[in-house]
Amino acid sequence: MENSVQEILYRNYEESLGEELIEVKEEERKPSQVGQVRLFFMTPPEFILVLKKEDDLNIVVPLTSYLQLAITDRYPPLVKWKRYNLVPLPFWVYANEKLIVKYSVPVFRIKELDKIRDYVKNARTTGIGEWREKFIKKTAERFKDLSLSSLIYEVVREEEAKGGIVIEFPTALKEKIEGRTELARAAQPTSYLKGENWLGVVEEGRLILRLPVDYVGKKVLITLGDEVIYEGVGEEVITIENVPEASSYTFLEEELSVQVLGD
């Protein structure tokens, strides 16, 4: 019975989706702030929470009223506002400030973010039931195309076409990573990434890194944990072939390091 209810909810949600984006009038546009819940004018409109800001980069978490479909391995924290009962989805996206301001408006603000942050970081998105998994995947796909990650992706693709360095992911390190059971916890079910000193995308078994412009021509060191992946002259784009399979590549944002070496 529960599965049939979830299927009906999912089908209703799926049928409501459209591709239209509605711009906020110029005079009504307001900058984002941490803790803001904003109404994003996609079709249908969605609530988003600004979890963190880094210059022009917003880390946002979608909020949904589809409570039955949003449950993962635990119940998500509830956000109440007027007649709405909202819960965070178990992923975040990187959204450019211009994009946020152009297509969304602030509606209310949350002061306590720790529970939401913890939930999003640790909630399991696999093994939670067919319709819940489909719902989370579908919403992630919607926001993927609107996030800064998609802009990063286009930039990386353009730069990749110009050339750059192509290297192989170390086989021994690949086997070690594929054996890590915690990678089943997919806090961000996208392949678009932002680490310290790099942007990247995982596509068809390749990790395409975009390094800062001032790293070009300098000696750089790329490591994953304690393992060296590349040491040599830096280019704006470095493609790493044969990356390990994982349900989420979020771990790379914390563990992959790109550094400039001294002379």
Stockholm file with secondary structure:
# STOCKHOLM 1.0

chainA/1-263         MENSVQEILYRNYEESLGEELIEVKEEERKPSQVGQVRLFFMTPPEFILVLKKEDDLNIVVPLTSYLQLAITDRYPPLVKWKRYNLVPLPFWVYANEKLIVKYSVPVFRIKELDKIRDYVKNARTTGIGEWREKFIKKTAERFKDLSLSSLIYEVVREEEAKGGIVIEFPTALKEKIEGRTELARAAQPTSYLKGENWLGVVEEGRLILRLPVDYVGKKVLITLGDEVIYEGVGEEVITIENVPEASSYTFLEEELSVQVLGD
#=GR chainA/1-263 SS CHHHHHHHHHHHHHHHCCCCCCCCCGGGCCCCCTTEEEEECSSSCEEEEEEEEETTEEEEEEEESCHHHHCCSSCCCCEEETTEEEEECSCCEEEEHHHHHHHEEEEEECSCCHHHHHHHHHCCCSSSCHHHHHHHHHHHHHHHTTSHHHHHHHHHHHHHHTCCEEEECCHHHHHHHHTCGGGGCCSSCSSEEEETTEEEEEETTEEEEECCGGGTTSEEEEEETTEEEEEEECCSEEEEESCCCCSCCTHHHHHEEEEECCC
#=GC SS_cons         CHHHHHHHHHHHHHHHCCCCCCCCCGGGCCCCCTTEEEEECSSSCEEEEEEEEETTEEEEEEEESCHHHHCCSSCCCCEEETTEEEEECSCCEEEEHHHHHHHEEEEEECSCCHHHHHHHHHCCCSSSCHHHHHHHHHHHHHHHTTSHHHHHHHHHHHHHHTCCEEEECCHHHHHHHHTCGGGGCCSSCSSEEEETTEEEEEETTEEEEECCGGGTTSEEEEEETTEEEEEEECCSEEEEESCCCCSCCTHHHHHEEEEECCC
//
